[in-house]
Amino acid sequence: MSNPSLSPTVDALVIGAGPAGLGTALALQAVDGITYGVLEQATIGHTFEQWPAAMNLLTPSFTGNAFGAIDLNAIHPRTSPALLLQTDYPSGEEYAHYLRKITEHYEVPVVEHTAVEQVTPTDDEQFQVTTARGVLTARTVVWAGGEFARPAIAAIPGADLAIHSSDPKAWDPPEHDPVIVIGGYESGIDIACTLASRGHQVTVLDPETPWERASSDPSVTLSPRSQARLREARATGRLHLRGEVSASSVEARGGHYVVTASDGTTLSSAARPVLATGYRPHLGPVEHLFDSRADGWPALTGNDESTITPGLFLAGPAVRHARLHLCFVYKFRQRFAHVAHTVGSRLGMDTSALKAWKTSGMWVEDVSCCDTSCVC
Ligand SMILES: Cc1cc2nc3c(=O)[nH]c(=O)nc-3n(C[C@H](O)[C@H](O)[C@H](O)COP(=O)(O)OP(=O)(O)OC[C@H]3O[C@@H](n4cnc5c(N)ncnc54)[C@H](O)[C@@H]3O)c2cc1C
């Protein structure tokens, strides 16, 4: 992919070329006359390229677009990862390919290998954006830096001895070794099922027993795909789910790792215990420009804008409104058009082409609409 140069001053600058940043950029493209661009520290879809090879999206892709049922993993109303990739649960590498393809097709100006180091609001209500390759000025900034760069580490003694599930090494323990997984939501069940299918004895600890939860919201309960995999893994007799206890500590003893559970029992393995404890929002150089909610997530206005820095927006799975968590692509994509419309309208530009997002069911304006919480 070519590396376009951006003009030194743009109306809207998006930081991060994952699905959230690219999806927002594609919506901005529909605003008549806007100048915009995307800065990416690595390459398009970089996070997905880093996914352990055995990991796949758990939200299915299917080409229902012509009937108004847009592929759940699509970030533009006229695209479908299922159609492009010919698979329903893309791997990280496959999804990164989809992201690269649509960037190319729609000629989204993405500058790769350009990390944003500093974002400074200026007196004339703009932003000075400093990168390793120079300084840009933007009237609006959209932070879309994702969460993968910030794994959540359990606050227990010895947590540093364990390995987070985002690390490919966690998916490749020594052959036949038993494995202890701390956390039983999507990522814990994902790695546990994969390792059980390869012959490992796997024990999952989670006092909240997410595998038993029933809800109509796939963000609260395990996805149907994970439930099916769980049934298969349990049938092998190698997967042990312990819902009554949490992990209290991890210790290294005589070449083994010992996990002490909250009821005082211990589990031991030669393989490093796996922390499947999720992620936190990665706000990087804009962290100081957002206020925090009581739960530590960024405080946002109803337009996904920082409550303390006008003109700075957030896109992606860190967007939360009350108990609404937009953690999956099919959820956070509902806000791409809204942010683009807000930015364009403030600049007095015509945003009517964004109607295509509305008619495709890809634009939720009112965030009080849907009350869900999230597990990934
Ligand atoms: C393990 C896991 C599994 C998931 N599975 C699913 C699923 O099955 N279905 C689903 O819908 N969602 C899933 N999600 C949730 C969500 O879709 C992903 O987190 C997705 O990657 C979020 O997209 P994003 O664009 O916000 O972030 P990312 O894809 O992480 O993109 C962020 C980009 O920002 C760049 N960046 C970061 N800092 C800077 C900087 N300072 N300067 C420039 N660029 C920067 C990064 O290099 C990266 O390319 C999953 C998440 C995780 C962690």
The ligand as a MOL file (V3000), in Angstrom:
LIG
                    3D

  0  0  0     0  0            999 V3000
M  V30 BEGIN CTAB
M  V30 COUNTS 53 58 0 0 0
M  V30 BEGIN ATOM
M  V30 1 C -8.7200 -10.7350 21.8610 0
M  V30 2 C -9.8440 -9.9260 21.2930 0
M  V30 3 C -10.8240 -10.5510 20.5300 0
M  V30 4 C -11.8670 -9.8010 19.9970 0
M  V30 5 N -12.7990 -10.4340 19.2410 0
M  V30 6 C -13.7730 -9.7010 18.6610 0
M  V30 7 C -14.7440 -10.3130 17.7940 0
M  V30 8 O -14.7310 -11.5140 17.5770 0
M  V30 9 N -15.6790 -9.5260 17.2250 0
M  V30 10 C -15.7180 -8.1880 17.4430 0
M  V30 11 O -16.5720 -7.5090 16.8990 0
M  V30 12 N -14.8310 -7.5970 18.2620 0
M  V30 13 C -13.8760 -8.3220 18.8690 0
M  V30 14 N -12.9680 -7.6990 19.7000 0
M  V30 15 C -13.1880 -6.2910 20.0380 0
M  V30 16 C -12.7520 -5.2780 18.9620 0
M  V30 17 O -13.3650 -5.5440 17.7340 0
M  V30 18 C -11.2620 -5.2620 18.7910 0
M  V30 19 O -10.7150 -4.8540 20.0060 0
M  V30 20 C -10.8170 -4.2810 17.7010 0
M  V30 21 O -9.4400 -4.4910 17.4620 0
M  V30 22 C -11.0520 -2.8420 18.0770 0
M  V30 23 O -10.7610 -2.0350 16.9810 0
M  V30 24 P -9.9770 -0.6640 17.1450 0
M  V30 25 O -9.8690 -0.0900 15.7860 0
M  V30 26 O -10.5810 0.1390 18.2260 0
M  V30 27 O -8.5360 -1.0690 17.7080 0
M  V30 28 P -7.3100 -1.7930 17.0100 0
M  V30 29 O -7.7460 -2.7810 16.0220 0
M  V30 30 O -6.4440 -2.2270 18.1290 0
M  V30 31 O -6.5890 -0.6120 16.2250 0
M  V30 32 C -5.9050 0.4080 16.9040 0
M  V30 33 C -4.7970 0.9040 16.0070 0
M  V30 34 O -4.2460 2.0720 16.5900 0
M  V30 35 C -2.8450 2.0770 16.3800 0
M  V30 36 N -2.2490 2.9900 17.3510 0
M  V30 37 C -2.2240 2.8520 18.6970 0
M  V30 38 N -1.5500 3.8820 19.2540 0
M  V30 39 C -1.1720 4.7010 18.2400 0
M  V30 40 C -0.4360 5.9210 18.1770 0
M  V30 41 N 0.0400 6.5210 19.2750 0
M  V30 42 N -0.2250 6.4940 16.9640 0
M  V30 43 C -0.7090 5.9030 15.8410 0
M  V30 44 N -1.3860 4.7370 15.8450 0
M  V30 45 C -1.6200 4.1450 17.0310 0
M  V30 46 C -2.4870 0.6100 16.5580 0
M  V30 47 O -1.2480 0.2870 15.9760 0
M  V30 48 C -3.6550 -0.1040 15.8960 0
M  V30 49 O -3.4150 -0.3690 14.5290 0
M  V30 50 C -11.9260 -8.4140 20.2400 0
M  V30 51 C -10.9410 -7.8010 21.0040 0
M  V30 52 C -9.9010 -8.5530 21.5270 0
M  V30 53 C -8.8480 -7.8430 22.3350 0
M  V30 END ATOM
M  V30 BEGIN BOND
M  V30 1 1 1 2
M  V30 2 1 2 3
M  V30 3 2 2 52
M  V30 4 2 3 4
M  V30 5 1 4 5
M  V30 6 1 4 50
M  V30 7 2 5 6
M  V30 8 1 6 7
M  V30 9 1 6 13
M  V30 10 2 7 8
M  V30 11 1 7 9
M  V30 12 1 9 10
M  V30 13 2 10 11
M  V30 14 1 10 12
M  V30 15 2 12 13
M  V30 16 1 13 14
M  V30 17 1 14 15
M  V30 18 1 14 50
M  V30 19 1 15 16
M  V30 20 1 16 17
M  V30 21 1 16 18
M  V30 22 1 18 19
M  V30 23 1 18 20
M  V30 24 1 20 21
M  V30 25 1 20 22
M  V30 26 1 22 23
M  V30 27 1 23 24
M  V30 28 2 24 25
M  V30 29 1 24 26
M  V30 30 1 24 27
M  V30 31 1 27 28
M  V30 32 2 28 29
M  V30 33 1 28 30
M  V30 34 1 28 31
M  V30 35 1 31 32
M  V30 36 1 32 33
M  V30 37 1 33 34
M  V30 38 1 33 48
M  V30 39 1 34 35
M  V30 40 1 35 36
M  V30 41 1 35 46
M  V30 42 1 36 37
M  V30 43 1 36 45
M  V30 44 2 37 38
M  V30 45 1 38 39
M  V30 46 1 39 40
M  V30 47 2 39 45
M  V30 48 1 40 41
M  V30 49 2 40 42
M  V30 50 1 42 43
M  V30 51 2 43 44
M  V30 52 1 44 45
M  V30 53 1 46 47
M  V30 54 1 46 48
M  V30 55 1 48 49
M  V30 56 2 50 51
M  V30 57 1 51 52
M  V30 58 1 52 53
M  V30 END BOND
M  V30 END CTAB
M  END
